[in-house]
Amino acid sequence: MKHTIACLVENHSGVLARISGLFSARGFNIDSLAVGTTTDPSVSRMTIVTRGDEKILEQIMKQLNKVVDVIKVEDLTSEESIDRELILVKVNTTAVTRSDVMQITNTFRAKIVDVSPSWMTLESTGTTSKIDAMLELLQPYGIREIARTGLLSMSRRTDLAGSGKKGQSKKMAKEEEEEVAN
């Protein structure tokens, strides 16, 4: 089963390597990984898509929560969420096929972002199934190149950053607790 995991992490060098290393060290594959900063520049949001049963997901969640740079982890698989992906696709065209490719582009509400006499580059956003359906229709014309972002996902009901202090890592929280105790 596919699982979508959202993580808030401290935005500094080495965090991505630690997270991806955690997956590879345990033999888990990452199907998709998208990372970007949040409204707080010291915090990044990671959207990770992986496969496995409930036991594997539980193991991944526990391991992610142990990483010092991880602020919060949430499984978005069973939640009602908004999922989107971005794709750039370069498709072969001729004078004869160009209008057909443009019709597919319009049907999927994609954009033409570059044109040459022998190809067109299209941009589209949507669910993974929408992107896959568009690619299936473009395949007969000859796809020259594809660049996909990977899945981005956000819960409709809750904010990932909604609990705890904004941008506060586990390490910072522990140091603060120790100061209060002393």
C-alpha positions as CSV (number, residue, x, y, z in Angstrom):
1,M,0.0,0.0,0.0
2,K,1.2,3.5,-0.8
3,H,1.6,5.9,2.2
4,T,2.0,9.7,2.1
5,I,4.0,11.1,5.0
6,A,4.4,14.8,5.8
7,C,7.3,16.0,8.0
8,L,8.3,19.4,9.3
9,V,12.1,19.5,9.7
10,E,14.7,22.0,10.6
11,N,15.9,23.8,7.4
12,H,19.7,23.2,7.4
13,S,22.2,21.1,5.6
14,G,22.3,17.4,6.2
15,V,18.6,16.9,7.2
16,L,17.6,15.5,3.8
17,A,20.5,13.1,3.9
18,R,19.6,11.9,7.3
19,I,16.0,11.3,6.4
20,S,16.8,9.5,3.1
21,G,19.5,7.5,4.9
22,L,17.0,6.4,7.4
23,F,14.9,4.9,4.6
24,S,17.8,3.2,2.8
25,A,19.3,1.8,5.9
26,R,16.1,-0.1,6.6
27,G,15.5,-1.2,3.0
28,F,12.5,1.1,2.5
29,N,12.1,2.8,-0.9
30,I,11.1,6.4,-1.4
31,D,8.7,6.6,-4.4
32,S,8.5,10.4,-4.3
33,L,10.1,13.1,-2.2
34,A,9.3,16.8,-2.3
35,V,10.9,19.4,0.0
36,G,10.5,23.1,0.4
37,T,10.6,25.9,2.9
38,T,7.5,26.8,4.9
39,T,6.2,30.2,6.0
40,D,9.1,30.0,8.6
41,P,12.4,30.0,6.6
42,S,14.0,27.9,9.4
43,V,11.6,25.1,8.8
44,S,11.1,22.9,5.7
45,R,8.2,20.6,4.8
46,M,8.9,17.2,3.3
47,T,6.3,15.1,1.5
48,I,7.4,11.5,1.3
49,V,5.6,8.8,-0.6
50,T,6.6,5.2,0.2
51,R,5.1,1.7,0.1
52,G,4.5,-0.9,2.7
53,D,2.0,-2.5,5.1
54,E,0.9,-0.9,8.4
55,K,3.8,-2.5,10.3
56,I,6.3,-0.9,8.0
57,L,4.5,2.5,8.2
58,E,4.6,2.3,12.0
59,Q,8.3,1.6,11.9
60,I,9.0,4.5,9.5
61,M,6.9,6.9,11.7
62,K,8.8,5.9,14.8
63,Q,12.2,6.2,13.2
64,L,11.3,9.6,11.7
65,N,10.2,10.8,15.2
66,K,13.6,9.8,16.6
67,V,15.5,12.1,14.3
68,V,16.5,15.3,16.2
69,D,15.9,17.6,13.2
70,V,12.3,16.4,12.8
71,I,9.8,18.7,14.3
72,K,6.6,16.8,13.5
73,V,5.5,13.8,11.4
74,E,2.0,13.0,10.1
75,D,0.6,10.2,8.0
76,L,-1.7,11.7,5.4
77,T,-2.6,8.4,3.8
78,S,-5.9,8.0,5.6
79,E,-6.7,11.7,6.0
80,E,-8.8,13.7,3.6
81,S,-6.0,15.6,1.8
82,I,-5.3,17.7,-1.2
83,D,-2.7,16.0,-3.4
84,R,-1.0,17.6,-6.4
85,E,1.9,17.0,-8.7
86,L,3.6,19.2,-11.3
87,I,5.0,17.9,-14.6
88,L,6.9,19.2,-17.6
89,V,6.7,17.0,-20.6
90,K,8.3,17.4,-24.0
91,V,6.2,15.8,-26.8
92,N,7.1,15.2,-30.4
93,T,4.9,17.1,-32.8
94,T,4.6,17.7,-36.5
95,A,2.4,20.1,-38.5
96,V,-0.2,17.3,-38.7
97,T,-0.1,16.2,-35.0
98,R,0.3,19.7,-33.3
99,S,-3.5,20.4,-33.1
100,D,-4.1,16.9,-31.6
101,V,-1.5,17.6,-28.9
102,M,-3.0,21.0,-28.3
103,Q,-6.4,19.4,-27.8
104,I,-5.1,17.0,-25.2
105,T,-3.4,20.0,-23.5
106,N,-6.7,21.9,-23.3
107,T,-8.6,18.8,-22.1
108,F,-6.3,18.4,-19.1
109,R,-6.0,22.2,-18.5
110,A,-2.3,22.0,-19.1
111,K,-0.2,24.9,-20.6
112,I,2.1,25.0,-23.5
113,V,5.3,26.6,-22.2
114,D,7.6,26.1,-25.2
115,V,7.3,25.2,-28.9
116,S,9.7,24.2,-31.7
117,P,9.0,22.9,-35.2
118,S,9.4,19.3,-33.9
119,W,8.2,19.3,-30.3
120,M,6.1,21.1,-27.6
121,T,6.8,21.4,-23.9
122,L,3.7,21.2,-21.7
123,E,3.2,22.0,-18.0
124,S,0.4,20.5,-15.9
125,T,-0.6,20.2,-12.3
126,G,-3.0,17.8,-10.8
127,T,-3.5,14.5,-9.1
128,T,-1.1,11.7,-10.0
129,S,-4.0,9.9,-11.8
130,K,-4.7,13.0,-13.9
131,I,-1.0,13.3,-14.8
132,D,-0.8,9.6,-15.7
133,A,-3.9,9.8,-17.9
134,M,-2.5,12.8,-19.8
135,L,0.8,11.0,-20.3
136,E,-1.0,7.9,-21.6
137,L,-2.7,10.0,-24.2
138,L,0.5,11.8,-25.2
139,Q,2.5,8.5,-25.5
140,P,1.5,7.7,-29.1
141,Y,3.0,11.1,-30.3
142,G,6.4,10.3,-28.6
143,I,7.4,11.7,-25.3
144,R,11.0,13.0,-25.5
145,E,11.5,14.0,-21.9
146,I,9.6,14.2,-18.5
147,A,10.3,16.1,-15.3
148,R,7.9,15.4,-12.4
149,T,8.0,17.1,-9.0
150,G,6.6,14.2,-7.0
151,L,3.5,14.4,-4.8
152,L,2.7,17.4,-2.6
153,S,0.0,16.7,-0.1
154,M,-1.7,18.8,2.6
155,S,-4.4,17.8,5.0
156,R,-7.8,19.5,4.5
157,R,-8.6,19.4,8.2
158,T,-5.5,20.0,10.3
159,D,-2.3,22.1,10.0
160,L,0.9,20.1,10.2
161,A,2.6,23.2,11.9
162,G,-0.4,23.7,14.2
163,S,1.0,22.2,17.3
164,G,4.0,23.1,19.4
165,K,6.1,26.2,19.1
166,K,6.6,27.4,15.6
167,G,9.8,25.9,14.2
168,Q,10.9,24.5,17.5
169,S,12.9,21.3,17.2
170,K,13.0,18.5,19.7
171,K,16.5,19.4,20.6
172,M,15.5,23.0,21.3
173,A,12.5,21.9,23.3
174,K,14.6,19.6,25.4
175,E,17.2,22.4,26.1
176,E,14.4,24.7,27.1
177,E,12.9,22.1,29.4
178,E,16.4,21.6,31.0
179,E,16.8,25.4,31.6
180,V,13.4,25.6,33.3
181,A,14.2,22.6,35.5
182,N,17.5,24.2,36.6
